[in-house]
Amino acid sequence: MLKDVEPDLVVERWPPLPDAAIYHGTDGPLQMIADWIEGFDRFETSVNEYIDVNSDQVITRIHQKAIGAGSGVPVEADFGSFGR
């Protein structure tokens, strides 16, 4: 996936997600993932669906499962991701 990342890529993680942030460049997606999962002892993610919006855009339905670091609390959530 990262071989096709443009150097001027901007990735945004916005509210209501905790710690909204903006990531830049080819390392941006990896840093965003590292920041997101640092609070978990175990983390899994899977794509449930790709939805074509038009010839340049896609919405991805993502399911995540995790175990909280230290607390051991299980967490599950569904997210959408919009991209070009």
Buried (B, 14 or more C-beta within 10 A) or exposed (E): EEEEBEEEBEBEBEEEEEEEBEBEBBEBBEBBBEEBBEBBEEBEBEEEEEEEEEEEEEEBBBBBBBBEBEEEEEEEEEEEEEEE
